């Protein structure tokens, strides 16, 4: 169990967690904590992304006090060229680490967004601004030098089936060229249902992507239902 790897000294790297399994341990922690987040903030069906991100990072920070993970909001992702970007949440093993070993981006899943923003979970309306969640990882401006990361979908309207179908429809349109993008898209990037949690409040999907530097990244997608 995850608690067997807790370190009594807050946020000090735990030698009992091998490097190869730290991401697995983190994912276990994230999934447990997202349910706690949902229980605390359910009903926020009109809250902004910024407000929910602050609530989420505070929740992660509170429950990670005695384990070797540090959650930080608005983490710089250094670029080789151009302006540095920021990802919503970065996870560090130690305060002295210069880069996160895992990153999370978050997006609202609601039918109340304007037409220009409705596809932001996948792509933004302007390719130059890179405002889409998945496209930022593909462009390698999020999850820099990482092979695993996550996107959290704040589900405020409709249900997880509705949104997974919507997102996959948009990706299929990108594959066919019906939706325009400077990136190439393929079937591996469709959201696959990873598992159904016993609790309908949280759904998990997975997708695989080729980044612009030709490296690969696996994204875990978590739909947190705030409407129930």
N, C-alpha and C positions, 0 to 999 in steps of 0.2 A: 504494500500500500504506500501511497505517497507520503503519509505521515511518518513512515519508517525512515525517510530520508530528510526529515526536518533537522535543521541545525539549530541548537539552542542559542547561538550567537547570531543576531539578526543580519541577514544578507552577507554572510561570509561564505565563499565557495565551499561546498561540501565535498570532501574527497571521496565519500562513499557513492556519489553519483558520477559514474563514468561519463566521459565526454560524449560517447556514442549514444547514450540514452537520455541525455539531459533534455533534448527536445521532446521526447516521449513523456517525460515527467512533467514538463511544462504544459503540454497539451492536456494531460490528465487534470492538472490544476486549473487550467483555463475553463475546461468543460464543467467542472464542479462549481467554479466561481460564477460562471455565466448564469447558472440557475439561481444562485443567490442574488445576483444583480437583477434578474427578471422579477424575483419575488419582491425586491425592495422598490423597484421603479416601474412596475406594471401600471398601466393606465396612462403613461406619458405618450399618448398617441399623437400629440402635436408638438412635442419638445424638439428643439433644434438639434442638429448633429453635434454642435459645439457643447451644448449642455449635457447631452447623453455621453459624449466622450469624457467629459470631466467626471461625471458620475461613475463611468466604467473604470477609469484609471484609479479613482479613489477606492473603488471596491476591490480592485486587484491589489492595490497597495495595502489596504487594511488586512486582507486575508493572507498576504505574503510576508507579514512581519517577521516570522520565524523560519522562513525558508530561503534558499539561496537564489531568489529572483528579485530583481529590482525593476519596477514598471515606471516608465517615464513618459509623459505626454509631450507631443510635438518634438520628436527626435530628429536631429539633422541627419540627412542621408547625403554624404559628400559625393559630388559628381566630378568626373575627370575633366569635363568641359562644361562651361555654362554655370548657371546659378544652382547652388545647393538647394535640395528639397527637404521637406519635413514630412515624416510619416506620423500618423495619429498617435501610435503607442510603440515604443521600443522596449525590449526586455534585455536586461543586462545581468550577468552573473555577479558582478562586483562593481562598486562605485568607481574604481580606477579604470575599468574597461572603456576604450575609446569608441567602440562600435557595439551595437546590439547583436545578440545571436539569434533574435527572432523579432519580427515586426508584425503589427496589426494595423490595418486600415479599417475604418468604419463608415458605413453609409446607411442613410434612411431608406427603408422600403415602404413607400407610401404612394397612394394615388393622388396625393394633393400637390406634388411637385409640378412646376411648370413644364411645358412641352420640351423646352430646351434642356431641362435637367433630368427628365424622367429616366434616362438610360445611364445615369452617373455611376451605378454599381459596376457597369462594364466600361463605357466610354463617355467622354464629355462631348459637348457640342462643338468645341473648338480643339482640333488635334494639337495645336501649338501650346495650349494651356495644360494638357494632360490632366484633366480633372476627373477622369474615370478611375474607379478602384482597380479593376483588373488591368487596365491598360498601363497604369503606373508601374505595376510589377513587371509587365512585359517590356516596358521601356527601360527597366532597370533603374528607375529613380526611387523606387521603394524596394525593400528587400535586397539592397545592394550587397553583393557577394554572398547571398544566402540561398539555400536550396529549399527552405521551408518557411512559410509565413501564413498569415491568416487574414480573412476579411470578416468583419462582424456586420451583419445586416440587422438594423433595428427595425423589426417588423411592426409597423404601426397601422397598416390597413391590409385587408385580405389575409391569406394564409400562406404557409411555406410552399405548398403545391403551386399556388398561383404564381409566386415569385420565381420559383425554380423554372417553371415553364416559360415565364416572361424572359428571364435572363438567358435561357438556352435558345429562345427564339431570336433574341438580339445577336447572340454569338453565331447562330446559323446564318443570319443575314450578313454578318461580317465575313463569314466563310464564303458565301456565294457572291459577295460584292454588292449586294443590295444596299448595305450600309457601308459607307466609305471609311477607310482607315489607312494610315500610312504603314500599319503593321500587317503581317500575314497571320491569319487565324486558321486553326484546324480543329478536327473533331475531338482531339484530346483535351481541348480547352472547355468543352461542355461540362457543366456541373453534373457529377455523378452522385447519386444518393449513397452516402457512406454507411449510414446506419440511422435507424430511428431510435431516439431515446425513449425510454418508457414514459417520459413526460413530454407532452405536446408543446411545452413552452420553448423547447430548444430542438432545432433540426440541424443536421450536419451533412455537408456535401464536400466533394473534393474535385480538384481540377489540376491539370498539368500544363505548363506553359514554357515555351522557348523565349528567352529574353533577347534583347537586341545584341548582347555580347555573345550569343550562341550558348549560354549556359541554361540550365533548366531549373525551374522552381515549381514546387507543389504547394498549392494553396488549399487551406482548410477553410470552408465557408460555414459560418455559424449564423443561423437565423434565430434571433431572440424575439419571441412573440410578446410584445408589450401590450397587446390588445386584449389579453385574457387574464 
